[in-house]
Amino acid sequence: MPSLLALAIAALISAIITWTSRPLLQRYALARPNARSSHRIPTPQGAGIAVIAATLVVASAWAVWASVAIPPALVIATIVIALVGFADDVVSLPVLVRLVLQAACVGAVVVIAPETARIVPALPLALERGLILLAGVWFVNLVNFMDGLDLMTVAEVVPMTAALLLLGWLGDLSWPAVLIATALFGAMLGFAPFNKPVAKVFLGDVGSLPIGLLLGWCLLELAWYGQPAAALLLPAYYLADSTITLFRRIARREQFWSAHRSHFYQRATNNGFTVPRVIGETFTLNLVLAALAILTVRAGSVIVTLLALLAGAIATAFVLHRFSRSQAS
């Protein structure tokens, strides 16, 4: 099948670029441990270049072959936000500059959508698009925030993109989104061997930010396709961990925009969980959420959708609760 071939090619390209770029990243983009880090030895970052390059090259080539139109604005915005992430990896950009540039990239993707693409038709179009812009900027950042542990982003992206690919096979997702999700799925598989504990290389902001943009767009396409519940279930763990952590930090009057170790997955390692165990439980939860998302789409029932959303919320809350408790207790 073309999708499996595209997946394999993206994995191979990602692995080759990651492997060949490590010496350069070791020299110019070294992430040194600090009080907020989860790693203990200096590790090169910036392998997101390989993931994003593989994703865009394979998805674009496949789109040309299949006569499918991937929005040029999405490709350009992905490249721009990757450059923003790379600059932040190297020189650390001011917070306001990062947010403005991220908002511009997300806005460029949102503004080109046709007026018929709606999630809540009862809302004025301008209001809905404004809310999508805010949600998009938050999603881009939360993917970045959650990329703080070996294989964490792989454990999130692989189940999500696999579910999106399956939905595409079943005819429940637009083909441009299927192409992007499939290529990203493969690219993350190619990156995974280099990021397994103890990681030899990190994605860096050059990877996490554009991954957030591409995933956010795929989820938006899913919601526009009439499946907002599935679009909410797939990233439920990331949304819950990041959003709860954000509000907790705001309530404590902390500098919520600065680096920290307050996320549930970070607290889990402080509470005695090993990194493989945290990743294993996160991956398992994401598989459950993916299955629930697919169930809501295929069942086509309001009752099933509500029950799936409840089950997803309970499963997510259970994992967050486990991560927040000491293993000695």
Summary of the structure (lengths in Angstrom):
residues: 329
radius of gyration: 18.8
end to end distance: 50.0
largest distance: 57.7
contacts: 1154
relative contact order: 0.14
helix: 73%
strand: 2%
